[in-house]
Amino acid sequence: MKKLVTILVLVFAFTLTTEAQKKGGKNQVDKMLLKMTTDLSLTTAQQNGIKPLLEAQIADRKMMADKRKEQQNSGEKPSKEARKKMKEDRMAKESAMDAKMASILDASQLEKYNLQKEEMKNKKGMNSKKKKDNQ
């Protein structure tokens, strides 16, 4: 009887864990939106306009990460032309996101948003430099 109860508890815990992981993407959107709301003082209407943009952006990032992972597992590397096209696509998506954000945010919020974006780029650049130095 104790074994049966233990097994049921473990199955229940495992199910809860997997469900929480499946909802991880939604949680990430909420976290980003909450941070933007506090940092930029977003109104409810602005939050409603930004949330679908964030969801689409995260879904796109996940798709691209899966594609990169699949490519790494196959052992093939993208050609220079393919890398150039990926970079151009990434830049186009970034500029489209910026244009959409500009239509939603007011001038002071947009300025703060751009400053935060630059800080993140600088922080990301420093992290990749540290990784290269450690190798």
C-alpha positions in Angstrom: 0.0 0.0 0.0 2.8 2.4 0.9 4.5 1.7 -2.5 1.3 2.5 -4.3 0.9 5.8 -2.4 4.5 6.7 -3.1 4.1 5.9 -6.8 1.0 8.0 -7.0 2.6 10.9 -5.3 5.6 10.7 -7.6 3.4 10.5 -10.7 1.4 13.5 -9.5 4.6 15.5 -8.8 6.0 14.7 -12.2 2.8 15.7 -13.9 2.7 19.1 -12.1 6.4 19.7 -13.0 5.8 19.0 -16.7 2.7 21.2 -16.8 4.7 24.0 -15.2 7.4 23.6 -17.8 4.8 23.8 -20.6 3.5 27.0 -19.2 7.0 28.5 -19.0 6.7 30.5 -22.2 3.6 32.2 -21.0 5.2 33.0 -17.7 8.2 34.6 -19.6 5.8 36.9 -21.4 4.2 37.9 -18.1 7.6 38.6 -16.5 8.7 40.7 -19.4 5.4 42.6 -19.4 5.6 43.2 -15.7 9.1 44.5 -15.9 8.2 46.8 -18.8 5.1 48.0 -16.9 7.1 49.0 -13.9 10.1 50.4 -15.8 8.1 52.4 -18.4 4.9 53.0 -16.5 2.7 51.4 -19.1 -1.1 51.9 -19.1 -3.4 48.9 -19.4 -4.1 49.7 -23.1 -0.3 49.8 -23.8 0.1 46.5 -21.9 -2.6 44.9 -24.1 -0.9 46.2 -27.2 2.6 45.0 -26.2 1.6 41.5 -24.9 0.9 40.0 -28.3 4.2 41.5 -29.7 6.1 39.8 -26.9 4.3 36.5 -27.4 5.2 36.6 -31.1 8.8 37.5 -30.4 9.3 34.7 -27.9 7.7 32.2 -30.2 9.9 33.3 -33.0 13.0 33.1 -30.8 12.0 29.6 -29.7 11.6 28.5 -33.3 15.0 29.9 -34.3 16.7 28.3 -31.3 15.1 24.9 -32.3 16.3 25.4 -35.8 19.9 26.2 -34.6 19.8 23.2 -32.3 18.7 21.0 -35.2 21.4 22.4 -37.4 24.1 21.8 -34.7 22.9 18.2 -34.2 23.2 17.5 -37.9 26.8 18.8 -37.8 26.4 21.2 -40.7 27.3 24.8 -40.5 25.5 27.6 -42.4 27.2 29.2 -45.3 28.3 32.8 -45.3 25.3 33.7 -47.4 22.9 31.9 -45.0 24.5 33.6 -42.0 24.2 37.0 -43.7 20.5 36.3 -44.5 19.8 35.3 -40.9 21.5 38.5 -39.7 19.4 40.6 -42.1 16.2 38.8 -41.0 17.1 39.4 -37.4 17.7 43.1 -38.0 14.5 43.4 -40.0 12.5 41.8 -37.2 14.2 44.1 -34.7 13.3 47.2 -36.7 9.7 46.0 -37.1 9.5 45.5 -33.4 10.9 49.0 -32.8 8.4 50.5 -35.1 5.5 48.7 -33.4 6.8 49.8 -30.0 7.1 53.3 -31.2 3.4 53.3 -32.2 2.4 52.1 -28.8 4.7 54.0 -26.4 4.8 57.8 -25.9 8.1 59.7 -26.4 9.5 59.4 -22.9 8.6 55.7 -22.6 10.2 55.1 -26.0 13.4 56.8 -24.9 13.6 54.7 -21.8 12.8 51.6 -23.9 15.7 52.4 -26.3 18.1 53.0 -23.4 17.2 49.7 -21.8 17.6 47.9 -25.1 21.1 49.4 -25.6 22.1 48.4 -22.0 21.0 44.9 -22.7 23.0 44.8 -25.9 26.1 46.1 -24.1 25.6 43.6 -21.3 25.1 40.8 -23.8 28.3 41.9 -25.6 30.3 41.9 -22.4 29.1 38.4 -21.5 30.1 37.0 -24.9 33.5 38.7 -24.5 34.0 37.1 -21.1 33.1 33.7 -22.5 35.7 34.1 -25.3 38.3 35.2 -22.8 37.7 32.2 -20.6 38.0 29.7 -23.5 
